[in-house]
Amino acid sequence: MGSDFRSSEGVDVHFDLKDFADPDFSCDLENRKGCYIISSTERKFEYANGLKSKVLYIGESKELYRRIHDEHFNKHLKVLMNDRDFGVRTRRIQQMSDKYQYMLYCGAIVDVFYCKGNQSEKEFESSLIANFYCKYRCMPVGNGARSYSQK
């Protein structure tokens, strides 16, 4: 692993999630398996042991483009970008996960790491989350559950 907790092989794709709002935006994000880390552009979060990190979410998918573009952006972040009070007026606050509020108000830079060879995306995510936990002594602010390893 790298100097913080990420893969030492480096990032495969890097972009701002909000850029998907621009119809002319394009990036090299492929629909293949891997992991992604979403970080704030605006602030660092203080974690349990007092250390700070811009990381707010660690995720995985067998289809990264679908997961990041269709799920995170179109179904959630785009809704909040168009209506910051979504769910508030109707008191249906639980409809939108906290991670999307963090992405809206704190920014959402995405670093994508493709799986290598027959590497499992779940195992990869589990190792990223475990390394994050070892450094900060808790989960990222936007992760609601631990990754479940296939082992």
Chimera marker file (.cmm) of the C-alpha trace (Angstrom):
<marker_set name="trace">
<marker id="1" x="0.000" y="0.000" z="0.000" r="1" g="1" b="0" radius="0.5"/>
<marker id="2" x="1.017" y="3.608" z="-0.544" r="1" g="1" b="0" radius="0.5"/>
<marker id="3" x="2.120" y="6.126" z="2.069" r="1" g="1" b="0" radius="0.5"/>
<marker id="4" x="-1.427" y="6.710" z="3.303" r="1" g="1" b="0" radius="0.5"/>
<marker id="5" x="-3.619" y="3.655" z="2.784" r="1" g="1" b="0" radius="0.5"/>
<marker id="6" x="-4.158" y="3.515" z="-0.991" r="1" g="1" b="0" radius="0.5"/>
<marker id="7" x="-2.810" y="1.143" z="-3.593" r="1" g="1" b="0" radius="0.5"/>
<marker id="8" x="0.869" y="1.848" z="-4.268" r="1" g="1" b="0" radius="0.5"/>
<marker id="9" x="0.199" y="1.224" z="-7.970" r="1" g="1" b="0" radius="0.5"/>
<marker id="10" x="-1.463" y="4.620" z="-8.250" r="1" g="1" b="0" radius="0.5"/>
<marker id="11" x="-4.780" y="5.938" z="-9.478" r="1" g="1" b="0" radius="0.5"/>
<marker id="12" x="-6.196" y="4.715" z="-12.801" r="1" g="1" b="0" radius="0.5"/>
<marker id="13" x="-8.772" y="7.519" z="-13.216" r="1" g="1" b="0" radius="0.5"/>
<marker id="14" x="-9.213" y="10.803" z="-11.308" r="1" g="1" b="0" radius="0.5"/>
<marker id="15" x="-12.130" y="13.257" z="-11.727" r="1" g="1" b="0" radius="0.5"/>
<marker id="16" x="-14.662" y="15.446" z="-9.937" r="1" g="1" b="0" radius="0.5"/>
<marker id="17" x="-17.997" y="13.637" z="-9.569" r="1" g="1" b="0" radius="0.5"/>
<marker id="18" x="-19.905" y="16.899" z="-10.116" r="1" g="1" b="0" radius="0.5"/>
<marker id="19" x="-18.368" y="17.149" z="-13.606" r="1" g="1" b="0" radius="0.5"/>
<marker id="20" x="-20.924" y="14.578" z="-14.775" r="1" g="1" b="0" radius="0.5"/>
<marker id="21" x="-23.427" y="17.485" z="-14.683" r="1" g="1" b="0" radius="0.5"/>
<marker id="22" x="-21.653" y="18.916" z="-17.747" r="1" g="1" b="0" radius="0.5"/>
<marker id="23" x="-23.017" y="17.140" z="-20.868" r="1" g="1" b="0" radius="0.5"/>
<marker id="24" x="-19.639" y="17.643" z="-22.589" r="1" g="1" b="0" radius="0.5"/>
<marker id="25" x="-17.644" y="16.052" z="-19.761" r="1" g="1" b="0" radius="0.5"/>
<marker id="26" x="-15.805" y="12.849" z="-20.552" r="1" g="1" b="0" radius="0.5"/>
<marker id="27" x="-13.294" y="10.787" z="-18.632" r="1" g="1" b="0" radius="0.5"/>
<marker id="28" x="-11.584" y="7.444" z="-19.079" r="1" g="1" b="0" radius="0.5"/>
<marker id="29" x="-13.764" y="5.660" z="-16.523" r="1" g="1" b="0" radius="0.5"/>
<marker id="30" x="-14.446" y="2.134" z="-17.752" r="1" g="1" b="0" radius="0.5"/>
<marker id="31" x="-17.252" y="-0.218" z="-16.786" r="1" g="1" b="0" radius="0.5"/>
<marker id="32" x="-15.007" y="-2.806" z="-15.154" r="1" g="1" b="0" radius="0.5"/>
<marker id="33" x="-14.369" y="-4.055" z="-11.650" r="1" g="1" b="0" radius="0.5"/>
<marker id="34" x="-12.402" y="-2.159" z="-9.062" r="1" g="1" b="0" radius="0.5"/>
<marker id="35" x="-12.545" y="0.255" z="-6.156" r="1" g="1" b="0" radius="0.5"/>
<marker id="36" x="-12.946" y="3.978" z="-5.768" r="1" g="1" b="0" radius="0.5"/>
<marker id="37" x="-12.261" y="6.545" z="-3.096" r="1" g="1" b="0" radius="0.5"/>
<marker id="38" x="-14.347" y="9.702" z="-2.918" r="1" g="1" b="0" radius="0.5"/>
<marker id="39" x="-12.655" y="12.634" z="-1.185" r="1" g="1" b="0" radius="0.5"/>
<marker id="40" x="-13.727" y="16.115" z="-0.231" r="1" g="1" b="0" radius="0.5"/>
<marker id="41" x="-12.391" y="19.088" z="-2.134" r="1" g="1" b="0" radius="0.5"/>
<marker id="42" x="-13.351" y="21.487" z="0.651" r="1" g="1" b="0" radius="0.5"/>
<marker id="43" x="-12.354" y="20.049" z="4.003" r="1" g="1" b="0" radius="0.5"/>
<marker id="44" x="-10.638" y="17.373" z="6.030" r="1" g="1" b="0" radius="0.5"/>
<marker id="45" x="-12.669" y="15.277" z="8.439" r="1" g="1" b="0" radius="0.5"/>
<marker id="46" x="-11.318" y="14.619" z="11.910" r="1" g="1" b="0" radius="0.5"/>
<marker id="47" x="-11.365" y="10.934" z="12.732" r="1" g="1" b="0" radius="0.5"/>
<marker id="48" x="-11.409" y="9.066" z="16.045" r="1" g="1" b="0" radius="0.5"/>
<marker id="49" x="-7.681" y="9.301" z="16.772" r="1" g="1" b="0" radius="0.5"/>
<marker id="50" x="-7.493" y="13.013" z="15.898" r="1" g="1" b="0" radius="0.5"/>
<marker id="51" x="-5.943" y="12.519" z="12.462" r="1" g="1" b="0" radius="0.5"/>
<marker id="52" x="-7.618" y="14.278" z="9.546" r="1" g="1" b="0" radius="0.5"/>
<marker id="53" x="-8.370" y="13.046" z="6.025" r="1" g="1" b="0" radius="0.5"/>
<marker id="54" x="-10.330" y="14.316" z="3.032" r="1" g="1" b="0" radius="0.5"/>
<marker id="55" x="-11.591" y="10.773" z="2.365" r="1" g="1" b="0" radius="0.5"/>
<marker id="56" x="-15.343" y="10.456" z="2.858" r="1" g="1" b="0" radius="0.5"/>
<marker id="57" x="-16.200" y="7.165" z="1.134" r="1" g="1" b="0" radius="0.5"/>
<marker id="58" x="-14.547" y="3.957" z="-0.092" r="1" g="1" b="0" radius="0.5"/>
<marker id="59" x="-16.528" y="1.717" z="-2.454" r="1" g="1" b="0" radius="0.5"/>
<marker id="60" x="-16.279" y="-1.101" z="-4.977" r="1" g="1" b="0" radius="0.5"/>
<marker id="61" x="-18.148" y="-2.373" z="-7.996" r="1" g="1" b="0" radius="0.5"/>
<marker id="62" x="-18.057" y="-4.974" z="-10.724" r="1" g="1" b="0" radius="0.5"/>
<marker id="63" x="-19.162" y="-2.172" z="-13.087" r="1" g="1" b="0" radius="0.5"/>
<marker id="64" x="-17.449" y="1.035" z="-11.989" r="1" g="1" b="0" radius="0.5"/>
<marker id="65" x="-18.917" y="3.394" z="-14.595" r="1" g="1" b="0" radius="0.5"/>
<marker id="66" x="-22.466" y="2.234" z="-13.860" r="1" g="1" b="0" radius="0.5"/>
<marker id="67" x="-21.970" y="2.461" z="-10.112" r="1" g="1" b="0" radius="0.5"/>
<marker id="68" x="-20.275" y="5.870" z="-10.038" r="1" g="1" b="0" radius="0.5"/>
<marker id="69" x="-22.179" y="7.615" z="-12.844" r="1" g="1" b="0" radius="0.5"/>
<marker id="70" x="-25.623" y="6.042" z="-12.627" r="1" g="1" b="0" radius="0.5"/>
<marker id="71" x="-25.902" y="5.333" z="-8.904" r="1" g="1" b="0" radius="0.5"/>
<marker id="72" x="-23.797" y="7.951" z="-7.109" r="1" g="1" b="0" radius="0.5"/>
<marker id="73" x="-24.274" y="10.811" z="-9.570" r="1" g="1" b="0" radius="0.5"/>
<marker id="74" x="-27.599" y="10.424" z="-11.423" r="1" g="1" b="0" radius="0.5"/>
<marker id="75" x="-29.711" y="8.837" z="-8.679" r="1" g="1" b="0" radius="0.5"/>
<marker id="76" x="-28.370" y="10.790" z="-5.724" r="1" g="1" b="0" radius="0.5"/>
<marker id="77" x="-25.909" y="13.672" z="-6.081" r="1" g="1" b="0" radius="0.5"/>
<marker id="78" x="-27.622" y="15.179" z="-9.130" r="1" g="1" b="0" radius="0.5"/>
<marker id="79" x="-30.928" y="15.185" z="-7.228" r="1" g="1" b="0" radius="0.5"/>
<marker id="80" x="-29.335" y="17.169" z="-4.386" r="1" g="1" b="0" radius="0.5"/>
<marker id="81" x="-27.548" y="19.506" z="-6.803" r="1" g="1" b="0" radius="0.5"/>
<marker id="82" x="-30.945" y="20.366" z="-8.302" r="1" g="1" b="0" radius="0.5"/>
<marker id="83" x="-32.781" y="20.539" z="-4.957" r="1" g="1" b="0" radius="0.5"/>
<marker id="84" x="-30.615" y="21.082" z="-1.875" r="1" g="1" b="0" radius="0.5"/>
<marker id="85" x="-33.687" y="20.673" z="0.323" r="1" g="1" b="0" radius="0.5"/>
<marker id="86" x="-34.634" y="17.267" z="-1.102" r="1" g="1" b="0" radius="0.5"/>
<marker id="87" x="-36.326" y="15.289" z="1.652" r="1" g="1" b="0" radius="0.5"/>
<marker id="88" x="-36.208" y="18.170" z="4.132" r="1" g="1" b="0" radius="0.5"/>
<marker id="89" x="-39.506" y="19.836" z="3.251" r="1" g="1" b="0" radius="0.5"/>
<marker id="90" x="-41.344" y="16.518" z="3.404" r="1" g="1" b="0" radius="0.5"/>
<marker id="91" x="-39.375" y="15.286" z="6.452" r="1" g="1" b="0" radius="0.5"/>
<marker id="92" x="-38.272" y="12.249" z="4.415" r="1" g="1" b="0" radius="0.5"/>
<marker id="93" x="-34.630" y="12.884" z="5.319" r="1" g="1" b="0" radius="0.5"/>
<marker id="94" x="-33.737" y="9.202" z="5.485" r="1" g="1" b="0" radius="0.5"/>
<marker id="95" x="-34.201" y="8.903" z="1.716" r="1" g="1" b="0" radius="0.5"/>
<marker id="96" x="-30.781" y="10.400" z="1.004" r="1" g="1" b="0" radius="0.5"/>
<marker id="97" x="-27.681" y="8.844" z="2.551" r="1" g="1" b="0" radius="0.5"/>
<marker id="98" x="-25.389" y="11.163" z="4.505" r="1" g="1" b="0" radius="0.5"/>
<marker id="99" x="-22.530" y="10.502" z="2.081" r="1" g="1" b="0" radius="0.5"/>
<marker id="100" x="-24.381" y="12.422" z="-0.647" r="1" g="1" b="0" radius="0.5"/>
<marker id="101" x="-24.811" y="15.432" z="1.637" r="1" g="1" b="0" radius="0.5"/>
<marker id="102" x="-21.055" y="15.348" z="2.275" r="1" g="1" b="0" radius="0.5"/>
<marker id="103" x="-20.425" y="15.100" z="-1.481" r="1" g="1" b="0" radius="0.5"/>
<marker id="104" x="-22.718" y="18.055" z="-2.168" r="1" g="1" b="0" radius="0.5"/>
<marker id="105" x="-21.371" y="20.380" z="0.505" r="1" g="1" b="0" radius="0.5"/>
<marker id="106" x="-17.736" y="19.258" z="0.690" r="1" g="1" b="0" radius="0.5"/>
<marker id="107" x="-16.984" y="18.266" z="-2.910" r="1" g="1" b="0" radius="0.5"/>
<marker id="108" x="-16.472" y="14.849" z="-4.435" r="1" g="1" b="0" radius="0.5"/>
<marker id="109" x="-13.171" y="13.979" z="-6.092" r="1" g="1" b="0" radius="0.5"/>
<marker id="110" x="-13.093" y="10.367" z="-7.282" r="1" g="1" b="0" radius="0.5"/>
<marker id="111" x="-9.967" y="8.216" z="-7.489" r="1" g="1" b="0" radius="0.5"/>
<marker id="112" x="-10.544" y="4.932" z="-9.312" r="1" g="1" b="0" radius="0.5"/>
<marker id="113" x="-8.373" y="1.841" z="-8.965" r="1" g="1" b="0" radius="0.5"/>
<marker id="114" x="-9.061" y="-1.042" z="-11.384" r="1" g="1" b="0" radius="0.5"/>
<marker id="115" x="-8.608" y="-4.602" z="-10.199" r="1" g="1" b="0" radius="0.5"/>
<marker id="116" x="-5.502" y="-6.299" z="-11.526" r="1" g="1" b="0" radius="0.5"/>
<marker id="117" x="-5.702" y="-9.809" z="-12.990" r="1" g="1" b="0" radius="0.5"/>
<marker id="118" x="-8.153" y="-11.958" z="-11.048" r="1" g="1" b="0" radius="0.5"/>
<marker id="119" x="-8.173" y="-9.622" z="-8.021" r="1" g="1" b="0" radius="0.5"/>
<marker id="120" x="-11.584" y="-9.503" z="-6.335" r="1" g="1" b="0" radius="0.5"/>
<marker id="121" x="-13.138" y="-6.052" z="-6.002" r="1" g="1" b="0" radius="0.5"/>
<marker id="122" x="-14.549" y="-7.029" z="-2.592" r="1" g="1" b="0" radius="0.5"/>
<marker id="123" x="-11.143" y="-8.156" z="-1.307" r="1" g="1" b="0" radius="0.5"/>
<marker id="124" x="-9.576" y="-4.976" z="-2.711" r="1" g="1" b="0" radius="0.5"/>
<marker id="125" x="-12.190" y="-2.793" z="-0.987" r="1" g="1" b="0" radius="0.5"/>
<marker id="126" x="-11.764" y="-4.722" z="2.253" r="1" g="1" b="0" radius="0.5"/>
<marker id="127" x="-8.015" y="-4.089" z="2.209" r="1" g="1" b="0" radius="0.5"/>
<marker id="128" x="-8.513" y="-0.348" z="1.515" r="1" g="1" b="0" radius="0.5"/>
<marker id="129" x="-11.039" y="-0.029" z="4.329" r="1" g="1" b="0" radius="0.5"/>
<marker id="130" x="-8.857" y="-2.074" z="6.708" r="1" g="1" b="0" radius="0.5"/>
<marker id="131" x="-5.852" y="0.127" z="5.941" r="1" g="1" b="0" radius="0.5"/>
<marker id="132" x="-7.954" y="3.267" z="6.420" r="1" g="1" b="0" radius="0.5"/>
<marker id="133" x="-9.243" y="1.907" z="9.731" r="1" g="1" b="0" radius="0.5"/>
<marker id="134" x="-5.734" y="1.057" z="10.940" r="1" g="1" b="0" radius="0.5"/>
<marker id="135" x="-4.568" y="4.601" z="10.232" r="1" g="1" b="0" radius="0.5"/>
<marker id="136" x="-7.640" y="6.575" z="11.420" r="1" g="1" b="0" radius="0.5"/>
<marker id="137" x="-9.219" y="4.059" z="13.857" r="1" g="1" b="0" radius="0.5"/>
<marker id="138" x="-12.667" y="4.290" z="12.269" r="1" g="1" b="0" radius="0.5"/>
<marker id="139" x="-14.543" y="4.059" z="8.985" r="1" g="1" b="0" radius="0.5"/>
<marker id="140" x="-14.726" y="6.955" z="6.487" r="1" g="1" b="0" radius="0.5"/>
<marker id="141" x="-17.592" y="9.350" z="7.316" r="1" g="1" b="0" radius="0.5"/>
<marker id="142" x="-19.678" y="8.223" z="4.322" r="1" g="1" b="0" radius="0.5"/>
<marker id="143" x="-19.296" y="4.462" z="4.795" r="1" g="1" b="0" radius="0.5"/>
<marker id="144" x="-22.262" y="3.111" z="6.700" r="1" g="1" b="0" radius="0.5"/>
<marker id="145" x="-21.135" y="-0.492" z="6.872" r="1" g="1" b="0" radius="0.5"/>
<marker id="146" x="-17.972" y="-2.514" z="6.729" r="1" g="1" b="0" radius="0.5"/>
<marker id="147" x="-16.966" y="-4.270" z="3.567" r="1" g="1" b="0" radius="0.5"/>
<marker id="148" x="-17.670" y="-7.965" z="3.700" r="1" g="1" b="0" radius="0.5"/>
<marker id="149" x="-14.773" y="-9.997" z="2.459" r="1" g="1" b="0" radius="0.5"/>
<marker id="150" x="-15.478" y="-13.118" z="0.416" r="1" g="1" b="0" radius="0.5"/>
<marker id="151" x="-13.036" y="-15.165" z="2.550" r="1" g="1" b="0" radius="0.5"/>
<link id1="1" id2="2" r="1" g="1" b="0" radius="0.2"/>
<link id1="2" id2="3" r="1" g="1" b="0" radius="0.2"/>
<link id1="3" id2="4" r="1" g="1" b="0" radius="0.2"/>
<link id1="4" id2="5" r="1" g="1" b="0" radius="0.2"/>
<link id1="5" id2="6" r="1" g="1" b="0" radius="0.2"/>
<link id1="6" id2="7" r="1" g="1" b="0" radius="0.2"/>
<link id1="7" id2="8" r="1" g="1" b="0" radius="0.2"/>
<link id1="8" id2="9" r="1" g="1" b="0" radius="0.2"/>
<link id1="9" id2="10" r="1" g="1" b="0" radius="0.2"/>
<link id1="10" id2="11" r="1" g="1" b="0" radius="0.2"/>
<link id1="11" id2="12" r="1" g="1" b="0" radius="0.2"/>
<link id1="12" id2="13" r="1" g="1" b="0" radius="0.2"/>
<link id1="13" id2="14" r="1" g="1" b="0" radius="0.2"/>
<link id1="14" id2="15" r="1" g="1" b="0" radius="0.2"/>
<link id1="15" id2="16" r="1" g="1" b="0" radius="0.2"/>
<link id1="16" id2="17" r="1" g="1" b="0" radius="0.2"/>
<link id1="17" id2="18" r="1" g="1" b="0" radius="0.2"/>
<link id1="18" id2="19" r="1" g="1" b="0" radius="0.2"/>
<link id1="19" id2="20" r="1" g="1" b="0" radius="0.2"/>
<link id1="20" id2="21" r="1" g="1" b="0" radius="0.2"/>
<link id1="21" id2="22" r="1" g="1" b="0" radius="0.2"/>
<link id1="22" id2="23" r="1" g="1" b="0" radius="0.2"/>
<link id1="23" id2="24" r="1" g="1" b="0" radius="0.2"/>
<link id1="24" id2="25" r="1" g="1" b="0" radius="0.2"/>
<link id1="25" id2="26" r="1" g="1" b="0" radius="0.2"/>
<link id1="26" id2="27" r="1" g="1" b="0" radius="0.2"/>
<link id1="27" id2="28" r="1" g="1" b="0" radius="0.2"/>
<link id1="28" id2="29" r="1" g="1" b="0" radius="0.2"/>
<link id1="29" id2="30" r="1" g="1" b="0" radius="0.2"/>
<link id1="30" id2="31" r="1" g="1" b="0" radius="0.2"/>
<link id1="31" id2="32" r="1" g="1" b="0" radius="0.2"/>
<link id1="32" id2="33" r="1" g="1" b="0" radius="0.2"/>
<link id1="33" id2="34" r="1" g="1" b="0" radius="0.2"/>
<link id1="34" id2="35" r="1" g="1" b="0" radius="0.2"/>
<link id1="35" id2="36" r="1" g="1" b="0" radius="0.2"/>
<link id1="36" id2="37" r="1" g="1" b="0" radius="0.2"/>
<link id1="37" id2="38" r="1" g="1" b="0" radius="0.2"/>
<link id1="38" id2="39" r="1" g="1" b="0" radius="0.2"/>
<link id1="39" id2="40" r="1" g="1" b="0" radius="0.2"/>
<link id1="40" id2="41" r="1" g="1" b="0" radius="0.2"/>
<link id1="41" id2="42" r="1" g="1" b="0" radius="0.2"/>
<link id1="42" id2="43" r="1" g="1" b="0" radius="0.2"/>
<link id1="43" id2="44" r="1" g="1" b="0" radius="0.2"/>
<link id1="44" id2="45" r="1" g="1" b="0" radius="0.2"/>
<link id1="45" id2="46" r="1" g="1" b="0" radius="0.2"/>
<link id1="46" id2="47" r="1" g="1" b="0" radius="0.2"/>
<link id1="47" id2="48" r="1" g="1" b="0" radius="0.2"/>
<link id1="48" id2="49" r="1" g="1" b="0" radius="0.2"/>
<link id1="49" id2="50" r="1" g="1" b="0" radius="0.2"/>
<link id1="50" id2="51" r="1" g="1" b="0" radius="0.2"/>
<link id1="51" id2="52" r="1" g="1" b="0" radius="0.2"/>
<link id1="52" id2="53" r="1" g="1" b="0" radius="0.2"/>
<link id1="53" id2="54" r="1" g="1" b="0" radius="0.2"/>
<link id1="54" id2="55" r="1" g="1" b="0" radius="0.2"/>
<link id1="55" id2="56" r="1" g="1" b="0" radius="0.2"/>
<link id1="56" id2="57" r="1" g="1" b="0" radius="0.2"/>
<link id1="57" id2="58" r="1" g="1" b="0" radius="0.2"/>
<link id1="58" id2="59" r="1" g="1" b="0" radius="0.2"/>
<link id1="59" id2="60" r="1" g="1" b="0" radius="0.2"/>
<link id1="60" id2="61" r="1" g="1" b="0" radius="0.2"/>
<link id1="61" id2="62" r="1" g="1" b="0" radius="0.2"/>
<link id1="62" id2="63" r="1" g="1" b="0" radius="0.2"/>
<link id1="63" id2="64" r="1" g="1" b="0" radius="0.2"/>
<link id1="64" id2="65" r="1" g="1" b="0" radius="0.2"/>
<link id1="65" id2="66" r="1" g="1" b="0" radius="0.2"/>
<link id1="66" id2="67" r="1" g="1" b="0" radius="0.2"/>
<link id1="67" id2="68" r="1" g="1" b="0" radius="0.2"/>
<link id1="68" id2="69" r="1" g="1" b="0" radius="0.2"/>
<link id1="69" id2="70" r="1" g="1" b="0" radius="0.2"/>
<link id1="70" id2="71" r="1" g="1" b="0" radius="0.2"/>
<link id1="71" id2="72" r="1" g="1" b="0" radius="0.2"/>
<link id1="72" id2="73" r="1" g="1" b="0" radius="0.2"/>
<link id1="73" id2="74" r="1" g="1" b="0" radius="0.2"/>
<link id1="74" id2="75" r="1" g="1" b="0" radius="0.2"/>
<link id1="75" id2="76" r="1" g="1" b="0" radius="0.2"/>
<link id1="76" id2="77" r="1" g="1" b="0" radius="0.2"/>
<link id1="77" id2="78" r="1" g="1" b="0" radius="0.2"/>
<link id1="78" id2="79" r="1" g="1" b="0" radius="0.2"/>
<link id1="79" id2="80" r="1" g="1" b="0" radius="0.2"/>
<link id1="80" id2="81" r="1" g="1" b="0" radius="0.2"/>
<link id1="81" id2="82" r="1" g="1" b="0" radius="0.2"/>
<link id1="82" id2="83" r="1" g="1" b="0" radius="0.2"/>
<link id1="83" id2="84" r="1" g="1" b="0" radius="0.2"/>
<link id1="84" id2="85" r="1" g="1" b="0" radius="0.2"/>
<link id1="85" id2="86" r="1" g="1" b="0" radius="0.2"/>
<link id1="86" id2="87" r="1" g="1" b="0" radius="0.2"/>
<link id1="87" id2="88" r="1" g="1" b="0" radius="0.2"/>
<link id1="88" id2="89" r="1" g="1" b="0" radius="0.2"/>
<link id1="89" id2="90" r="1" g="1" b="0" radius="0.2"/>
<link id1="90" id2="91" r="1" g="1" b="0" radius="0.2"/>
<link id1="91" id2="92" r="1" g="1" b="0" radius="0.2"/>
<link id1="92" id2="93" r="1" g="1" b="0" radius="0.2"/>
<link id1="93" id2="94" r="1" g="1" b="0" radius="0.2"/>
<link id1="94" id2="95" r="1" g="1" b="0" radius="0.2"/>
<link id1="95" id2="96" r="1" g="1" b="0" radius="0.2"/>
<link id1="96" id2="97" r="1" g="1" b="0" radius="0.2"/>
<link id1="97" id2="98" r="1" g="1" b="0" radius="0.2"/>
<link id1="98" id2="99" r="1" g="1" b="0" radius="0.2"/>
<link id1="99" id2="100" r="1" g="1" b="0" radius="0.2"/>
<link id1="100" id2="101" r="1" g="1" b="0" radius="0.2"/>
<link id1="101" id2="102" r="1" g="1" b="0" radius="0.2"/>
<link id1="102" id2="103" r="1" g="1" b="0" radius="0.2"/>
<link id1="103" id2="104" r="1" g="1" b="0" radius="0.2"/>
<link id1="104" id2="105" r="1" g="1" b="0" radius="0.2"/>
<link id1="105" id2="106" r="1" g="1" b="0" radius="0.2"/>
<link id1="106" id2="107" r="1" g="1" b="0" radius="0.2"/>
<link id1="107" id2="108" r="1" g="1" b="0" radius="0.2"/>
<link id1="108" id2="109" r="1" g="1" b="0" radius="0.2"/>
<link id1="109" id2="110" r="1" g="1" b="0" radius="0.2"/>
<link id1="110" id2="111" r="1" g="1" b="0" radius="0.2"/>
<link id1="111" id2="112" r="1" g="1" b="0" radius="0.2"/>
<link id1="112" id2="113" r="1" g="1" b="0" radius="0.2"/>
<link id1="113" id2="114" r="1" g="1" b="0" radius="0.2"/>
<link id1="114" id2="115" r="1" g="1" b="0" radius="0.2"/>
<link id1="115" id2="116" r="1" g="1" b="0" radius="0.2"/>
<link id1="116" id2="117" r="1" g="1" b="0" radius="0.2"/>
<link id1="117" id2="118" r="1" g="1" b="0" radius="0.2"/>
<link id1="118" id2="119" r="1" g="1" b="0" radius="0.2"/>
<link id1="119" id2="120" r="1" g="1" b="0" radius="0.2"/>
<link id1="120" id2="121" r="1" g="1" b="0" radius="0.2"/>
<link id1="121" id2="122" r="1" g="1" b="0" radius="0.2"/>
<link id1="122" id2="123" r="1" g="1" b="0" radius="0.2"/>
<link id1="123" id2="124" r="1" g="1" b="0" radius="0.2"/>
<link id1="124" id2="125" r="1" g="1" b="0" radius="0.2"/>
<link id1="125" id2="126" r="1" g="1" b="0" radius="0.2"/>
<link id1="126" id2="127" r="1" g="1" b="0" radius="0.2"/>
<link id1="127" id2="128" r="1" g="1" b="0" radius="0.2"/>
<link id1="128" id2="129" r="1" g="1" b="0" radius="0.2"/>
<link id1="129" id2="130" r="1" g="1" b="0" radius="0.2"/>
<link id1="130" id2="131" r="1" g="1" b="0" radius="0.2"/>
<link id1="131" id2="132" r="1" g="1" b="0" radius="0.2"/>
<link id1="132" id2="133" r="1" g="1" b="0" radius="0.2"/>
<link id1="133" id2="134" r="1" g="1" b="0" radius="0.2"/>
<link id1="134" id2="135" r="1" g="1" b="0" radius="0.2"/>
<link id1="135" id2="136" r="1" g="1" b="0" radius="0.2"/>
<link id1="136" id2="137" r="1" g="1" b="0" radius="0.2"/>
<link id1="137" id2="138" r="1" g="1" b="0" radius="0.2"/>
<link id1="138" id2="139" r="1" g="1" b="0" radius="0.2"/>
<link id1="139" id2="140" r="1" g="1" b="0" radius="0.2"/>
<link id1="140" id2="141" r="1" g="1" b="0" radius="0.2"/>
<link id1="141" id2="142" r="1" g="1" b="0" radius="0.2"/>
<link id1="142" id2="143" r="1" g="1" b="0" radius="0.2"/>
<link id1="143" id2="144" r="1" g="1" b="0" radius="0.2"/>
<link id1="144" id2="145" r="1" g="1" b="0" radius="0.2"/>
<link id1="145" id2="146" r="1" g="1" b="0" radius="0.2"/>
<link id1="146" id2="147" r="1" g="1" b="0" radius="0.2"/>
<link id1="147" id2="148" r="1" g="1" b="0" radius="0.2"/>
<link id1="148" id2="149" r="1" g="1" b="0" radius="0.2"/>
<link id1="149" id2="150" r="1" g="1" b="0" radius="0.2"/>
<link id1="150" id2="151" r="1" g="1" b="0" radius="0.2"/>
</marker_set>
